[in-house]
Structure formats: structure tokens, C-alpha cells
Amino acid sequence: MLDVKARVCLNCYEYVLVNSASTKFQKVVAKFDEDHALHMLLTMAYGELPKAYVSKTDKYLANA
């Protein structure tokens, strides 16, 4: 079973997917953390995300 993680902003209801093996995804997570620095952030399993959260992975990948 694939263990997919997501970096989640609890204030904005947004998330990005985490792939620790990829330097591009590491930059995505770093930029997401920077943009949401004053918010509550959490890393959790993708399957546990509530439906209300919106993926911003594509937006951050395009700018990475």
C-alpha cells in the first residue's frame, strides 16, 4: 500500500502532496510552508484529508 502524505494548512483548507524522494516536491513543500508560515500546518496521510480541503499541488509545481 502506498503511503501518500499531504502538508495541510488548517486555516486555509489547502494542501500539497509530499514526496520526500523528489527535490522538486521538497521545494513545493518549502514554498507552501513559507506562504503559510503564520498558520497551523500539519503533515497527515492523504486518505485522512476531509473533503473540504483543496489541493494546491499543481499551482506550486508550476512555480517550482
C-alpha positions as CSV (number, residue, x, y, z in Angstrom):
1,M,0.0,0.0,0.0
2,L,1.3,3.4,-1.0
3,D,1.7,5.8,2.0
4,V,0.9,9.2,0.5
5,K,1.3,12.2,2.8
6,A,0.0,15.8,2.5
7,R,1.2,19.0,4.0
8,V,-2.0,20.8,5.2
9,C,-2.9,24.3,6.2
10,L,-5.7,24.1,8.8
11,N,-6.5,27.8,8.4
12,C,-6.9,28.0,4.6
13,Y,-8.2,24.4,3.9
14,E,-5.4,23.9,1.4
15,Y,-2.8,21.1,1.0
16,V,0.1,20.0,-1.2
17,L,1.2,16.4,-1.7
18,V,4.5,15.3,-0.1
19,N,7.1,13.3,-2.0
20,S,10.3,13.3,0.1
21,A,12.2,11.4,-2.7
22,S,11.8,14.3,-5.2
23,T,13.7,17.6,-4.8
24,K,11.0,19.4,-6.8
25,F,8.4,18.3,-4.3
26,Q,10.7,19.3,-1.4
27,K,10.8,22.8,-2.9
28,V,6.9,22.7,-3.2
29,V,6.5,21.9,0.4
30,A,9.1,24.5,1.5
31,K,7.3,27.2,-0.5
32,F,3.9,26.1,0.9
33,D,5.3,26.3,4.4
34,E,6.7,29.8,3.6
35,D,3.4,31.0,2.3
36,H,1.5,29.7,5.3
37,A,4.2,30.4,7.9
38,L,1.8,32.1,10.4
39,H,-0.9,29.4,10.0
40,M,-1.4,26.0,11.6
41,L,0.4,23.4,9.4
42,L,0.2,19.6,9.7
43,T,1.5,16.6,7.8
44,M,-1.0,13.9,7.5
45,A,-2.0,10.8,5.4
46,Y,-3.7,11.8,2.2
47,G,-6.5,9.4,2.8
48,E,-7.4,11.1,6.1
49,L,-8.0,14.5,4.5
50,P,-11.5,15.9,4.8
51,K,-13.3,16.6,1.6
52,A,-13.3,20.4,2.2
53,Y,-9.6,20.7,1.6
54,V,-8.4,21.9,-1.8
55,S,-5.2,20.7,-3.5
56,K,-2.7,23.4,-4.4
57,T,0.0,20.9,-5.6
58,D,-0.3,21.8,-9.3
59,K,-0.1,25.6,-8.6
60,Y,3.1,25.1,-6.6
61,L,4.6,22.6,-9.0
62,A,4.1,25.1,-11.9
63,N,6.1,27.7,-9.9
64,A,8.9,25.3,-8.7
